[in-house]
Each structure stands twice: as structure tokens, then as C-alpha cells.
Amino acid sequence: MSSHAADLARRLARNAEAVCRHYLSNGHREGRYWLVGDVANTRGRSLFVRLSGPDHGKGAAGKWTDAATGEHGDLLDLIALSRGLDRLHDTLEEARSFLAMPPGPVPWQDRLPAPRGSPESARRLYAMSKPIAGTLAETYLCGRGIVTAAAGDPLRFHPRCYYRPDEDSPTETWPALIAAVTDLGGRITGAHRTWLDRLGQDKAPIDSPRRAMGHLLGHGVRFGAVDDVMAAGEGIETMLSLRTILPTLPMVAALSANHLAALLFPPTLRRLYVSRDRDPAGDAAMASLHHRATAAGIETHGLSPSFDDFNEDLRQLGTDEFRASVRQQLAPQDVMRFMTSDMTVTGDYGTANRFVVGRLDALRSE
């Protein structure tokens, strides 16, 4: 086996249960094995796949045997037989598609497993994801009235992002909106996942549809490069909602009230807008951040929603009334500098609804 194929086989083996759930969906897990009838995904117990073990050698994860036919191999072999692929090239492309990997050889540093939840694991997840244009992630955001996305935004889409309710539960795969968490220098320190339902209409019907990984304290999901003015808040959808009417104002989503309170300030920052959610945690985070910013010589202004958060404002009020509500909370010089009334730039909620309807109709017909 070539080193390239071996790298893919190892990656598949590290996610053996997810591979089995995708290609052998009529089977089920029993202990350390996945049991199914055969490589054609027939119901039964003849074929068994080892779900855990070392990377190679006796008892390696991903190795399988069909007791009825004597066939055996690794997960690349299983994918080839399952999909009826005769050429190695086609099998490798299918494996890459499943893993959502970019084309080309696997960098040597990515061949080693990264600790779960580590910054390196977050960087790999982000690298394996793809731009959100035309994906369920875009459909999800548009369904929330968010119709603007710049090319440099730290948002991507993963079609099969792993999810485990807890340590004792099997791994599931769901489509997900992936956001990069970066430090002040732009280095990825973590990632935030929003798992989505299969049609992108809402978040996935799971217990924890939002989770972050990596090093988060002081960092955030950043939109635009900060000079002297910035807005900060908790949620990604909250900040993206503000961005529909303040498209050039740099923003950061800290992902939680506690992380918002601990956000690090860029050295050039002179004025900070703090977007708060209407709850006690939001009030406490705003007070803490205001105190720290004032001590650092940074002017602070609070931005308060009419409803629970700014995404609800955008959807309930509509763009024009939402813009008017935020306008009166800005410093006059920032209204002229950052706010636009040009609907061709910001989009409108009606356009978002039409886009979503079209996307959902297309998905249902596939």
C-alpha cells in the first residue's frame, strides 16, 4: 500500500465507527465491534469490524472479516467493495470525500493523532471544512436573517462533523457550521461547532448542538481586522446580525458570557461596543468588560437589544427598524463611519426567506 493510501486508512481507522455508520448503516455496535451481514450492507452478523485498537498489526482498528466468505481487509477495502469501486484512485477519492479532506498528500504532521479538544485538533477540523457558500451552513444563517458573508470570514462547513452526547455514547455525524477561534495575532486556538439538522432549517435535534474546543479564554471568532473601534458579544449569530447593518465594523464573538468578560483587547483599540444578551449573565459580562476596558483607557458603549438578543431583533423588527434601534446607541462619528442603509450591501430578510425556501426545495428533491 502506498504511503498516501496508508495515511488515509489510518485516518479512517481512527473514526471506524463513523465509517461503519455511513457505509454499513444496517449494522450495529456490539462492544468493540460493528456487526452487519456483508459489505453490501445487508442486515445480519456475519461481517464484523474492529472499532478500536492500535494503528497497525494484530487487533488494529478498522480491520474487518466476513466469517461467511472469508473476505477481510481494512476500511479502504471495505469502502471499495461497498461502493463497487474498481480503481484505487476512485477509492481514495471516496475516502477523502468522507473525511472532507482537501486534495493532495497528507502533510506529515497531520498523520499523527491530535489530542481530542486541543488547538491542533481544532485547526485540523477547520482545515478539513469547506467554504459555506451553497451549503447547509449558509441556509441555516439565511434562515436566521443573516445574508452577508465576506470571503475572509472565519466560517466554514463540515458535512459530517462528529458528535458524542457523552463518553459512553456512540459517535454520530451531523452537518455543522464551523467557526475558527483566533488570538490577537490571528492564530487559530480553537473552533466552535454548531451542528445542524439535515435540511439546514435549524440546529440539529441533539442535546448540545453548540460546542467549542481548544483554547478559548481571551480569544474569539473575529470578523474584520481591528484598528481603533470594535464590537464584542457572546454568540456568533448575535454578532453576524449586527454585521448586517454595520458591515465594516470589526467584531468578535467570545462564545459565552464568561469568555466575553475575559476578552483580550487589541493594542490599538480606543472604543469598544459591548453587545449584551438580556439575561443576568450578559449583564455581568458587560459590567466586567466595561471595568477592564475603562482601566485600560478604552471608551466603552453598551449595545442593548429590544428582545433577548440581536438576532431576535433582526428577525422580529426587520432590517430598517433594527438599524434605527442600533443607530441611536452608536457614537455619532461611528454612524457615519460604519453604518450603511444600502440594502444591496446588507441584504434584507425577505431575500433571506426566498433564498431559504429555494434551498430547502432543492434539498428535498435530491
Secondary structure, DSSP 8 states (H G I E B T S, - for coil): --HHHHHHHHHHHHTHHHHHHHH-TT-EEETTEEEES-TT--SSSSEEEE-SS-SSSTT-TT-EEETTT--EE-HHHHHHHHHT--SHHHHHHHHHHHHT--SS---GGGGS---TTSHHHHHHHHHHSEE-TTSHHHHHHHHTT-----TT-SEEEEEEEEE-SSTTS--EEEEEEEEEEE-TTS-EEEEEEEEB-TTSSSB-SSS--EEEEE--TT-BEEES--SSEEEEES-HHHHHHHHTT-TTS-EEE-SSHHHHHT----TT--EEEEE--SSHHHHHHHHHHHHHHHHTT-EEEEE--SSSSHHHHHHHH-HHHHHHHHHTTS-HHHHHHH----HHHH--HHHHHHHHHHHHHHHHH-
